[in-house]
C-alpha cells in the first residue's frame, strides 16, 4: 500500500468512534478528516540574535511561505537574570503528508539554498544557537485549525503539559476537547492552537498556545478560570485525575516578522 493512502486511511480510522459509542466531537472535525500539524522549535541563542532573525525573516520563512506554510516567530517576553535569550518558531502544516513532503523538498528550493548559504557558512564555525528543541504535534479535535490572534496581542504563552503515562495524556486531551477549551473561551484565555505531541524531547505531552493583550489581562483571565465553578467541578472529576503532573509555561512576545 502506498504511504499516502496509508496515512489517509490511518487518519480516517483515528476519528471513527468505537462501535456503539457516541462521538460528540465528530461534527468538529473537517470533512476531510485532516487536522493541522504544528512544528514548534525552541532555539537557545549563543550568539548574534540579529543574524538569526534576518535568516528567519528574509530566507527561511519566505521559503516556507512559498509552499503555503504559515509561520510564527517569538522571543522571550522578559529575559530573566542569567537566562539566555530564545527564539521560538512555529510552522503550520495542513496535514502530516505535507509536513513529510516539505521536510524533503525545502532543500530543492534553489532560491532558499542560494540565500541561506551565507548564513550557513558564517555560523557553522561560530554557531548563533545551541541545538534547538523540536515538538511535532497534531491539532486537537476541538480546534482542528488554528485561530488567528487579534492584532492587539502583546503577550503569548506556550504551555507544555507532561503526563505520567500515555493513558493519562489521552485523558488530558479529552478534558480539553470536552470541557476545558470551552471554559478558556468563557474567561478570555484566548486560544491559538492545541497539539497532541507526536514527537518531542519529553513524552508523553501536549502543548497549547494562547494570547493576551498584556500581563494584566492574562492575570485577570486566569484568576477567573481558577475561581470558575466549571473548573472546580471538572478538576475534581476522577476521570481527569493525575492527567498532567508537570507543566512548562513560557511567556513570549511576537517578532515583527511573525505571521501570528
C-alpha positions as CSV (number, residue, x, y, z in Angstrom):
1,X,0.0,0.0,0.0
2,X,1.4,3.4,-0.9
3,X,2.4,5.6,2.0
4,X,0.0,8.4,1.1
5,X,-3.0,6.1,1.0
6,X,-1.9,4.5,4.3
7,X,-1.6,7.9,6.0
8,X,-5.1,8.9,4.8
9,X,-6.6,5.6,6.0
10,X,-4.9,5.9,9.4
11,X,-6.2,9.5,9.8
12,X,-9.7,8.3,8.9
13,X,-9.6,5.4,11.4
14,X,-8.3,7.7,14.2
15,X,-11.6,9.7,14.1
16,X,-14.0,6.7,13.9
17,X,-15.8,6.2,17.2
18,X,-15.8,2.8,18.8
19,X,-18.8,0.6,17.9
20,X,-21.8,1.5,19.9
21,X,-20.2,4.7,21.3
22,X,-21.3,8.3,20.8
23,X,-18.9,10.7,19.2
24,X,-19.8,14.3,20.3
25,X,-16.7,15.7,18.6
26,X,-17.4,14.3,15.2
27,X,-19.0,17.5,13.9
28,X,-15.9,19.5,14.9
29,X,-13.6,17.6,12.6
30,X,-13.2,18.8,9.0
31,X,-14.9,16.6,6.4
32,X,-11.5,15.6,5.0
33,X,-10.6,14.2,8.4
34,X,-7.4,16.3,8.3
35,X,-6.1,18.2,11.3
36,X,-3.3,20.7,11.3
37,X,0.3,19.6,12.2
38,X,2.4,22.0,14.3
39,X,6.2,22.1,14.3
40,X,7.3,24.2,17.3
41,X,11.0,24.9,17.7
42,X,12.9,26.4,20.6
43,X,16.3,28.0,19.8
44,X,18.5,29.0,22.7
45,X,20.8,31.7,21.5
46,X,24.6,31.5,21.9
47,X,25.5,34.3,19.5
48,X,24.0,37.1,17.5
49,X,20.2,37.1,17.6
50,X,20.0,39.7,14.8
51,X,21.6,37.4,12.2
52,X,19.2,34.6,13.1
53,X,16.3,36.9,12.9
54,X,17.4,38.1,9.5
55,X,17.8,34.5,8.3
56,X,14.2,33.6,9.5
57,X,12.7,36.8,8.1
58,X,14.4,37.0,4.8
59,X,15.3,33.4,3.9
60,X,13.7,30.6,5.9
61,X,10.2,31.9,6.4
62,X,9.8,33.1,2.8
63,X,10.8,29.6,1.6
64,X,8.1,28.0,3.7
65,X,5.6,30.7,2.7
66,X,6.2,29.8,-1.0
67,X,5.0,26.4,-0.1
68,X,1.8,27.9,1.5
69,X,3.0,27.2,5.1
70,X,2.2,29.9,7.7
71,X,5.0,30.7,10.2
72,X,5.2,32.3,13.6
73,X,8.2,33.7,15.5
74,X,8.6,34.8,19.1
75,X,11.1,35.9,21.7
76,X,11.0,35.7,25.4
77,X,8.6,38.3,26.9
78,X,11.2,39.1,29.6
79,X,14.7,37.7,29.9
80,X,15.5,36.9,33.5
81,X,18.9,37.5,35.0
82,X,21.3,34.8,34.0
83,X,18.9,33.4,31.3
84,X,19.8,33.2,27.7
85,X,17.6,34.7,25.0
86,X,15.5,32.4,22.9
87,X,13.7,32.3,19.6
88,X,10.5,30.2,19.2
89,X,9.3,29.4,15.7
90,X,6.1,27.8,14.6
91,X,5.4,26.1,11.2
92,X,1.7,25.2,10.5
93,X,1.1,22.4,8.1
94,X,-2.4,21.4,6.8
95,X,-1.7,17.7,7.3
96,X,1.1,15.2,8.0
97,X,1.7,14.4,4.3
98,X,2.5,18.0,3.6
99,X,4.9,18.1,6.6
100,X,6.8,15.0,5.3
101,X,6.9,16.4,1.8
102,X,8.2,19.8,2.8
103,X,10.9,18.5,5.1
104,X,12.5,16.9,2.0
105,X,11.6,19.4,-0.8
106,X,12.6,22.6,1.1
107,X,16.2,21.7,0.1
108,X,15.3,21.6,-3.5
109,X,14.3,25.3,-3.4
110,X,17.2,26.9,-5.3
111,X,16.3,30.4,-4.1
112,X,16.4,29.2,-0.4
113,X,19.7,27.4,-0.9
114,X,21.3,30.4,-2.6
115,X,20.2,33.0,0.0
116,X,20.8,30.7,3.0
117,X,24.4,29.7,2.1
118,X,26.0,32.9,3.5
119,X,24.3,32.3,6.9
120,X,25.3,28.7,7.0
121,X,28.9,29.5,6.1
122,X,29.1,32.2,8.8
123,X,27.5,30.3,11.6
124,X,29.0,26.8,11.1
125,X,32.3,27.7,12.8
126,X,30.6,30.1,15.2
127,X,27.0,28.9,16.0
128,X,24.4,31.5,17.0
129,X,22.2,28.9,18.7
130,X,22.6,25.7,20.6
131,X,20.8,22.6,19.2
132,X,17.1,23.5,19.1
133,X,14.3,21.6,20.8
134,X,11.6,20.5,18.4
135,X,8.0,19.4,19.1
136,X,5.8,17.9,16.4
137,X,2.1,17.8,17.3
138,X,-1.3,17.2,15.8
139,X,-4.2,19.6,16.4
140,X,-7.0,18.6,18.8
141,X,-10.4,17.6,17.5
142,X,-12.0,20.6,19.2
143,X,-9.8,23.1,17.3
144,X,-8.5,21.2,14.2
145,X,-7.4,24.5,12.6
146,X,-5.6,27.3,14.5
147,X,-7.3,30.5,15.4
148,X,-5.7,33.8,14.3
149,X,-4.9,36.1,17.3
150,X,-6.2,39.7,17.4
151,X,-3.7,42.4,16.3
152,X,-3.8,43.8,19.8
153,X,-1.9,40.7,21.1
154,X,1.2,41.7,23.0
155,X,1.7,38.5,25.1
156,X,1.7,34.9,24.0
157,X,2.0,31.9,26.3
158,X,3.1,28.5,25.3
159,X,2.4,25.7,27.8
160,X,3.7,22.1,27.6
161,X,1.9,19.6,29.8
162,X,3.7,16.4,30.7
163,X,1.7,13.3,31.8
164,X,2.8,10.4,33.8
165,X,1.9,7.9,31.1
166,X,0.2,7.7,27.7
167,X,-3.2,6.8,29.1
168,X,-3.2,9.9,31.4
169,X,-2.1,12.1,28.4
170,X,-5.1,10.8,26.4
171,X,-7.4,11.7,29.3
172,X,-5.9,15.2,29.5
173,X,-6.5,15.7,25.7
174,X,-10.1,14.5,26.2
175,X,-10.5,17.0,29.1
176,X,-9.5,19.9,26.8
177,X,-11.7,18.7,23.9
178,X,-14.8,18.1,26.1
179,X,-14.7,21.0,28.5
180,X,-11.6,23.0,29.2
181,X,-11.2,24.8,25.9
182,X,-14.9,25.9,26.3
183,X,-14.1,27.4,29.7
184,X,-11.0,29.1,28.3
185,X,-13.3,30.8,25.8
186,X,-15.6,32.0,28.6
187,X,-12.9,33.7,30.6
188,X,-10.9,35.2,27.7
189,X,-7.9,32.8,27.7
190,X,-7.6,33.3,24.0
191,X,-6.7,30.1,22.1
192,X,-4.4,30.0,19.1
193,X,-3.8,26.2,18.9
194,X,-3.7,22.9,20.8
195,X,-1.5,20.0,19.8
196,X,-1.0,16.4,21.0
197,X,2.7,16.0,20.8
198,X,3.7,13.2,18.4
199,X,7.4,13.6,18.9
200,X,9.4,15.8,21.4
201,X,12.1,15.9,24.0
202,X,9.9,14.5,26.8
203,X,6.9,12.3,26.2
204,X,4.0,11.9,26.6
205,X,2.9,15.5,26.5
206,X,0.7,18.1,24.8
207,X,1.2,21.8,24.1
208,X,-1.1,24.8,23.6
209,X,-0.6,28.5,22.6
210,X,-2.8,31.3,23.9
211,X,-2.6,35.1,23.6
212,X,-3.5,38.2,25.6
213,X,-3.2,42.0,25.3
214,X,-0.7,42.2,28.2
215,X,0.2,40.7,31.5
216,X,-2.6,42.3,33.3
217,X,-5.3,40.9,31.1
218,X,-3.7,37.5,31.3
219,X,-3.7,37.6,35.1
220,X,-7.4,38.6,35.1
221,X,-8.3,35.8,32.8
222,X,-6.5,33.1,34.8
223,X,-8.0,34.4,38.0
224,X,-11.4,34.0,36.6
225,X,-10.5,30.5,35.4
226,X,-9.2,29.3,38.8
227,X,-12.3,30.5,40.6
228,X,-14.8,29.4,38.0
229,X,-17.3,26.8,39.2
230,X,-16.9,24.8,36.0
231,X,-13.1,24.4,36.7
232,X,-13.7,23.5,40.3
233,X,-16.2,20.8,39.1
234,X,-14.1,19.3,36.3
235,X,-10.8,19.4,38.2
236,X,-12.4,17.2,40.9
237,X,-13.7,14.6,38.5
238,X,-11.9,11.2,38.9
239,X,-11.6,10.7,35.1
240,X,-9.3,13.7,35.0
241,X,-7.1,12.8,38.0
242,X,-3.3,12.8,37.5
243,X,-3.6,13.7,33.9
244,X,-0.9,16.4,33.9
245,X,1.7,16.1,36.7
246,X,4.2,18.7,35.3
247,X,3.9,21.8,33.1
248,X,6.2,24.3,31.5
249,X,5.0,27.8,30.8
250,X,6.9,30.3,28.7
251,X,5.8,33.9,28.1
252,X,6.6,35.2,24.6
253,X,6.4,38.4,22.5
254,X,5.7,38.2,18.8
255,X,8.6,39.2,16.5
256,X,7.8,41.9,13.9
257,X,8.0,39.3,11.1
258,X,5.7,36.8,12.8
259,X,2.6,35.8,10.9
260,X,0.7,35.2,14.2
